[in-house]
Amino acid sequence: MRNLMIKVCVDCGDMEMGLKLFEEMTQRNVISYTTMINGFLKFGKVEEAESLFWEMPQRDVAAWNAMIYWYFENGRVEEAVKLIEVMPYRNVISWTSVISGLDQHGRSDEALLIFKKMLDFFVEPNFSTFASVIIACANARDLGVGSEIHACVVKLGYGLNYKHEEALKVFGDMVRIGLLPNQFSFTSALNSSCEMEYIDLCREIHGVAVKLGLNTDAFNPIIVGCAQHGCGNRALTLFVQMVRSRVDMDDITFTGLLAACSHSGMLDKGRRLFQRISQSSSIEVTLEHYSCMVDILCRSGKLNEAEDLVKSMPIRPNLSIWSSLLSGKKHLNLELAERTSENFFHLDPNCSAAYVLLSNIYAFSGRWSDVARIRGNMKEEELEWLTEKLKEYGYVPDQRYALHDSEDEQKEVLLSYHSERLAICFALITTHGNAKTVMKNKRVWGLPFCHQAHSKIC
């Protein structure tokens, strides 16, 4: 109960009363000391916190980490480094704090040595550690180590999966030991909360960020998150809050708002937002804004209006915009679909997405012969691309084994149709991880290039 009372005093800024309650305690534990230390550090009383820290009969890792952080904050680098050496137990936050602190004070080479030492102690780095180490590599101009770290990041899955739960855990650890998150930390935590669909947690983090005055950077991630998860009304409520609070908006803000209108089917509100951007002198209308607006119109069945908007664009439409126009297949007429696909293929003749969308539109309309034609064209495009790539890497067909009286070009085609090799390749791509049984056929098998192909495959 006394610890709770001390925490209330510290949270309310009454350190004098908190200290009085602390001194009156007959039995103090780690929580009592840690609460007071964090309170002193919070209000810049580093000497008092340091004195109390060394008085602690037992120091937990949170107290050690807090002192390391505040030593770096006050430029006492050597003392911070000494703490990591004498700590009885060091966790990933301890090492990361020292790595980041050394780098911020221009000692990036030492920061990389600390990271190596951390690995020697078999401490597994987290997302925050890798972020600090990569920055240190950049500041130390050590491209070799930076490449190795990046490879390690990709291998552990941070680069592909972003480890949103791990990022939120690191953010929680920062708050728990009394470290004040900065703009980057808040933005990362908001993005991770949105990706994990923790909308309630996202709102809590957003509220704290707004109180600290982070404004636009605090609003944008949650607006985009609401758009991704179909919470269009919530995104527009945040927009109203930004207007009332006179928070500056940027192009990302309006991209998120338009996406929210698109996913929630709010045509009129989307139109008003797009008109607001078009009339704004501080925000330039981007391709992303046009793409979202086209998507809103297509989802609402306003295909002619969407096409007129694309034609009136002052900038050249990209694949995303033509894709948005094609994706409205429930309302799309074939004439418009074919016009749109022509523009799509003009920008990227090998884009499989355009073939798939157009094929689906023909299927939706019951034109199955056109479906077969489009899918055939798509296969031919992919085969041509694969053939060109093989030639780029030096493949030359051995025409001696094309046992037909044909021209050279025809022989190349015949050699690509050898059934056993095709059967093996088909088995490999359709039965992943299973054993393959190959039966020898003496009537057609026996040419040397078959054995060469099989040796390469195996």
N, C-alpha and C positions, 0 to 999 in steps of 0.2 A: 504493500500500500504506500509506504514512504517513497519507494522508487517511482511510483506512478505520480505522486504529488510533485516530486522533483522534476519529472519530465514535463508536467503541465506548466510549472514555473519557467522552465527553459524554453518551451515552445511559445510562451507568452512574452518572453524577453525579460522576465524578472529574475536575473541571475543572482541578485542579492538574496532574495528569499530562497531560491534554490540552493545556494551555498549554505545558508543558515540551516535549512532542513538536512542537508548533507552532513554538516558538522555535528548536528544533534543525534545522528544515527549511531547506535552502539555497535551494530553489525552491518558492515558494508560489503556488498558483493561486487562482482564484475560489472553488473548492470548499473549499479550506483555510480561507480567511477566513470564508466564509458559515457553515461548520460551527461555527467558534469563536464567531462573532457570535450565532448562534441559541442556542448553549450558554449564553453569558453572559446573554442575554435570558431564557432559560428559568429561570435561577436568580436573576433579579432584579438582575443586575449590569449596569445600563444604562450607567453611565459607562465601564466597561471595553469594552462592546460598541460604544459610540459612538466611543471612541478608536481601536479597531481598524478600525471602519468607515471613518474618514477616512484611515487609513493604507493602505487598499486601493489598489493601483495601477490596478486596473480593477474597477468595481463593476457587478454584474449587477442586473437589475430585482428579483430575489428579495431581495437584500440591502437595496435601497432600500425595498421594501415592508415588510420586517420592521422597519426603523427607524421608518417612518411609524406602523406599528401600535403600537409600544412607546412612541413619543413621546405618542400619544394616551392610552395606558394610564396614563402617568405624569403626565398633565395638561399636557404641554408642547405645547399646541395650536399656537402660533405657529410653533414650530420644525417641526412636522409639515407645516404648510401651506407653509412655505418649501421643504421638501424636494420637494414636488410641483412647485414652480416651477423648481427647478434640475436636476431629473432629466433626463438626456439622452434617456431612453426611458421612456414611461409606458404600462402596459397597463391593462386593465379593472380588475384587482385594485387597482392604485395609486389610481385615481380613486374606486373604491368604498370603499376604506379611509378616504379623506379625507372623503367624503360622510357615511359612517356616524359617523366620529369627531367631525366638527363638530356633527352632530345630537345625539349623545350628550352633548356639552358645552354644549347650549343654544343653538347657533348654527345653527338650522335654515335660516334665510334664506340664510346663506352657503353652506350645503350645497347648496341648490337652484341657486345661482349656479355652484358648482363643477360640478354636473351639466350645466348649460348649456354651460359651457366644455368639458367632456368631449365633448359632441356637436359643438361647433365644431371639435374636433380629429379628428372622424370616427371616434371610438372607439365601437364597438357595445356597448351595455349588455347585461349578462346578467341572469339571474333575480335574483341577489343584489343587483345594482345597483338594479333596479326596486323590490325589497323595501325597501331603504334609503331610496330617494327617496320612496316612498309614505308611509313613516313620517315622513320629514322634512316632507312636505306637511301631514300631520295635525298635527304639532307646531307648524308655522308657521301653522296655520289658513288655509292657502291652498287653498280649494276649487277654484278655477279651474285652477291648475296640477295639482292632484291629479286632476281629471277628465281633463285632457289626457294625463297619464301613464298613467292607467288605460286610456284609449282606445288608447294606443301599445302597452301590454301585450297587450291583446286582439288588436290588429292583427298583432302579431308571433307570436301563437299561444301565449304563455305561459299565458294564462288558461284556454285550452281544453285544451291538450295537456300542460301542466305541465312540459314540457322536462326530464324526469327525468334524461336523460343529461347535460344541461347542469348540473343541480343537483349531480349526483355529481362532475362536473368541478370545480365551484366548491369543493365540500367537499375534494376532493383537493388543490386549490391552497392552501387554508387550512392543511392539514396540512403540505404541502411547504415553506411559508415559515415554519413554526414557530408558527402561530397556534393557540391552544387552542380547539377548537370548544366552544360552549356547548350547553345543553339543546335549544334550538330547532334548532341546526345538526345535532345528532345525530339528532333526531326526523325532520327533513326528509330527511336522508341515508338513514335506515332506511326511510322511506316510499317514497322513490325507488327504492331497491334492490329492495324488494318489488314495486313496480309493474313494474320492468324484469325481474322474475324472476331477479335476481342473488342467489339464496338464500345462496350461499357468502360473497359480499361482505357481505350483510346480517348474517351470523353474526359476521364479523370486526368490523364496526362495532359490533354489539351487545356483543361482548366488551369492547371498549374503553370503551363507555359505562357498562357495569356496573362496571368497575374504577374509573371516576371517580365512582361513587355515584349515577348518574341513576335507577337502580331502575325504578319503574313506567313512566316515560316511555320507558325503553329496552326494556322487555319488550313493551309493548302493540303497537307497530308490527310487530314480527317475528311476534307471535302472529297478528295479523290477516293479515299476509302469508302465513304458513303456511296459514291457513284458506282464503285465496283460491286458493292453488295446490295444494290437496289434500294438504298435508303435515300431516294431523291428528295423527299420533303425535308429530311434532316439536313441535307446539303444546302437547300435553299434557306432553311432557318439560320444556318451559320452565315450564309451570305447576308441576310438581313442584319445579323449581329455585327458583321464587319462594317456594313454601311452606317449603322447607328454609332459604332465606336470610331468611325472615321479611319478605319484601318486601310492602308494602301493595298490595292489589288494588282496582280500581274497577270500575264497571259496564262500561267498555270492555273490560277484561280478559276478563270472563265472556262478553260478546257475541262476542268473537273466538274463545273456546274453544268456545262452543256452535255457532258457524258452522263451526268445524273438525270437530266431531263430525258435523254435518249433511252436510258435503261428503265426509266419509270413511265415512259409514254406521255410526257408532259409537253405537248406540241406548242401551245400558246406561250407558256413560260420560256420555252427554249427560243422561240421567235423573239420575245422581248429581250432576252439576254443577248442574243446575237445582234440585235439592233443597237443595243447599248454599246457593245464592243465597236461596232461599225462607226458609231458617232463619237467614240472616245478619241481624244487627242493624245492621251498618254499610253494607250495600249494599241499595239498593231495587230490586226487580224492575221492569224497564221494559218497554215495548211491544216493544223490540228483542229482549229475552230471550224473551218469549212467542212472538214471531214465529219465532225460531230453533228453539225447542222444538217448535212446531207443525210446522215444516218437517222436523225430525228424525223425528217420529212419522209424518208423511205419507210420507216417503221409505221408511220401514220398513213401510208398510202398516197402521199402527195408526190408521186414520181415525176410528173411534168414540172412541178415547182422545183424539185430537187435538180432536175436536169437543167432548168433555166438558171438556177443558182450556180451550177458548175460552169455553164457557158459565160456567165457574167463575171467570173473570178478574174481579178487583175493579175494573179499569179498562175503559173501553169499547174494544172491538177496533177497529183501524184497517184501512185498505185492505191494508196489507202482510200482516196476519194472515189476512184472508179470501183474499188472493191465494195465500198459502202453502197454505191448505186446498184451494183450487181446483187448484193446480198438481200435486197428487198424483193426476193423472188415470189413471195406470196401475192404481191400486188403488181409485179412487173409484167409488161407486155413484151412479146418476143421481139418486136421491132426495136424497142428501146434496149433490150438485153443485147441484141446483136450489135447495135451501135456502140454500146458501152464496152463490149468485149473487144471490138476493133481497137478502141483507144487503149485498152488494157494491153493487148498484144503488141501494139505499137511501142509502148514503153518497155515491155519485157516479154519478148516472144516465148521465152522458156518458163514463164511463171505458171506452175502447176495449179495454183489457186484459181486462176482465171478459167482454166479448163474445167476444173471441178465445179465451180459455180455455174458456168454456162451449161455443163452437162446436167446439173441438177435442175436448172430452169427448163431445159428440154424435157427432162423426165417428168417434171411437175405438169408440163403441158401435154404429156402423152406422145411426144414425138420421138419414138424409140430409135428410129433410123438415124436421127441426128445425134442421139446419145451415143450410139455405136461409133458414128463418124468422129465425134469429138474425142471419145476415149481412145480411138485408134490413133488420131493425130497426137494425142498426149503421149502415147507409148512411143510413137515414132520420134517425137521431139526428145524424149528421154534417151532413147537408143542412140540417136545422133550425137547427143551430148556425151554419152558414155564412150562412143567410138572416138570422138575427137580427143577426149581425155586420155584414152589408151594410146593414141598416136603421139600425143604430147609427151607421154612418159616413155616413148621409144618402142612401142609394140609394132612389130611387122609380121603379118601372117606368112607362114611358110607355104608357098603356093605349090610346092612339089607334090604335096599330098592331096591336092584337089584333082582327083583322077577323072577328069572330064575335059573334053576338047572345048574349052571356053576361053573367053577373054579374061585378062587379069582381074578386072573389076568384078566380073561375075564369079571368079574363083574365090575372091575374098568373101563374097556373100555366102557361097556354098560352105565354106569352112566354118562359118559362124553357126551353122545349123546341125552340128554333130550331136546326135541325140544323147549319148552317154554323158558327155560333159555337161550338157544342159540339165540332164536329170540329176546329176550330183549337185550342181549349183542350186537347183530348185529345192532339193532335199535340205540343203544347208540353210536356206532362208525360211523354210516352212516348218522344220522340226528342230528348233534351236535346242542344243544340249543333249539330244538323243543320239544313239549310235546309228550309223548308216551302213547298210549292207549293199555291196556292189557285186552284181553277178556278171561274170565275164561272158561276152558274146563273141565267139571266134569268127563269126561271119562278117562282122563289121569292125571288130576291135583288133588291133594289131599294128596300126600305124604308129610310128614313133612319137608323133606330136601328142597322141592321147596320153602316153606315159609321162611326157614332159608336163602336160597340163595337170595331171593328177599329182605329180610330185610337188608342183607349186601350191596346189590346193591344200595338200596335207602338210 
